Amino acid sequence: MFRNMLKRSFLSIRRKLGRTIILTLIFFMMANLVLAAITIKTAVAAQMDYAKSTLGGTVTIQADMDAIRESQKEEMEKGANRKEMFKNMVRPAVTVETANKIAEYSEYVKDYSYELSSSANSADLEVVESEDDNRMPGGPGDRMRSESSSESKLDKDITISGISAYAYISGVQNESFKIKDGTYFDEDSTDKAMISYEFAELNSLKVGDKFKIKNVYTEKTVELEVIGIYDNSDERANANAIYMNTETAAKFLSSDDYNDGKYNVSNVNYYMINSEKANEFVEKINADFKELSENKLKIAVDTSEYDAMSGSIESVGSFATTILIIVIVAAIIIITLIVTINVKDRRYEMGVLLSLGAHKRNIIGQIATELLVVGTLGFILASLSGTFLAKGMGQSILESQIASSAQQSERNFGRPGTQMGGSNNGSTLPEMPSDDASNGRNMKQRLAANRTQNVELDINATPIDFLLLFVTGYLVIILALILPSINVLRYQPKEILAGKE
Amino acid sequence: MNTLKVENVSYSYMNASGEQKVLRDVNAEFKAGKMYAIVGESGSGKTTFLSLISALDKLQEGDIKYNDKSLRKIGGSAFRLKYVNIVFQSYNLIKYMTAKENVEIAIDFDNRKVDANKYLKQVGLSEEEGNRLIGKLSGGQQQRVAIARAIASNSPIIVADEPTGNLDEDTEEKIIDLFKDLAHKEKKIVIIVTHSKQVAGHADKILRLRKGKLS
């Protein structure tokens, strides 16, 4: 009887071709959407893991503005002169030695960076005139300029920007900063620097040329060799910014500030292996480096890059989940209706089979076999096309999410002049407290938005995705069979056949 | 000897005018090797009687026993599968199958491996006709397929409702001979419900249903 059940199923599928085609199309469409949703969810999970490892968040050591303001308030209450107080104020900073020690927590830290910046000038060199007052360097000069009392003088200064690694120059990661000629500096590039092509043209400098500049505060002069000429397409970039490694930048410090190599650095950033462990890392630093908080420094966690990217990707994932649920529910309803109608249409056939002694479970088995065979056909076809649909759908949803978050980013952070990069060397410059952490965060969010725009979901169905598709599909079929099966169980052969007679 | 006994069977149904008695205390005994004809006017309860002895309907009162085993114990589905095969007046064939495939259902249900063409040939259908879909056959041909399906099953009881109603005289003769052979040679119980005096005339025993009573 079982063999005959299979035979009847296949005959029914083959001979009732119209119904088979319609059912196959329904299963095909359903399976396409299910596979697309499953594939997108897998891609989202993979992308989230990737984002966690590549955008693990940043932990920054920065001035504790609240503590500084509190201290200033106390001083003023004691009768301190406001002007004198600000003039003599030294911005809290971390030494390069401490920065390096913290970086030794290799279970948390993937990489780290810091800066050492100042201003310089030269009688032999001209500076590039800015077209507007809003230009920002991608380097530290402008913030110092805006905070300096000698603004007009600094306007004509060259910005010395010592950075622990070339990769952490603002603009390198989002590719607005590119090398036009020569190469980049590394830790061995002592007395070598990168200059902008505007600065190079103005002063007829080329790779290999040497020039001297003098720190405006320490009056120390250092001869630098042009190792590379860069082009920074960011319209707010400072064309007078000269980039070098921190060891070279430290040569501009006074011997007191150099402090036998234990000089202060700014913009100390630790790039996390996993953003989820950032807070644990901060707790560890606070416990092991108590002098930081005593020196009015605080450790801030910034996972904005990860958050910005994961936000868009997670939206795609949620959308895929919604699609999956809707499709499954819709498929159960549609297939239930189709099978119910089909069972009603085939009452007579079932009556005949019952009259011949077929068990009702054998008849339900026939309907189930037909659905499973047609469903399998639909699922196989969908396996061929579902990945393409998933790619189109996933990328299109992601793009709309990115567009939406980019608009949000522009609304929130699009104000001119809010660019990261304000820095100081901590002791030789007249420091003014400013909320550069906020500027830095905004810049990171802008960077994250830029980076998110380049995100592409790697949507490719895995064997597990296909397995999930088939399991989901078969579950849908089983659920859709419940109601029609109850109908079949109620059938009595005499009633069916008497109706026919 | 296989025997089908109908003992004190009564059957009624409810309609707008109240309870309608269709069968009243019916008793009968059908033995293997004989062909029976059940005759009666329209509304005499022939179809209900046929439904009960073929287990298409549930017994209300009385009992039907096959070899002294109650149909209630055997179960309707098992009885239809193992002991009885029915030839319906309206053929009751599955439309999306060929004539041969319809016959094969009965063979497969018996778990036998026999060529269905053998039974189609017995009812006068060629192999080519056997490969046609049911819709491509005439009423008479469909009736013959229904009979072929009934004889193809190994059931000891064959119940037929007006089996020759759509057949020409020659074929009717052949089919009646076939039923007679099934009864006499293959020792089956053959019960035919018919209006045809000619068909009834071939039966070993004629039972008349009148107002729900069998005589």
Interface residues (C-beta under 8 A of the other chain):
Chain A: M1 R3 N4 K7 R8 L11 S12 R15 K16 Y348 E349 G351 V352 L353 L354 S355 L356 G357 A358 H359 K360 Q492 P493 K494 L497 A498 K500 E501
Chain B: T47 S51 S54 L56 D57 S77 A78 F79 R80 L81 K82 N85 I86 F88 Q89 S90 N92 L93 I94 K95 Y96 M97 E101 E104 I105 A106 D108 F109 N111 L133 R149 S153
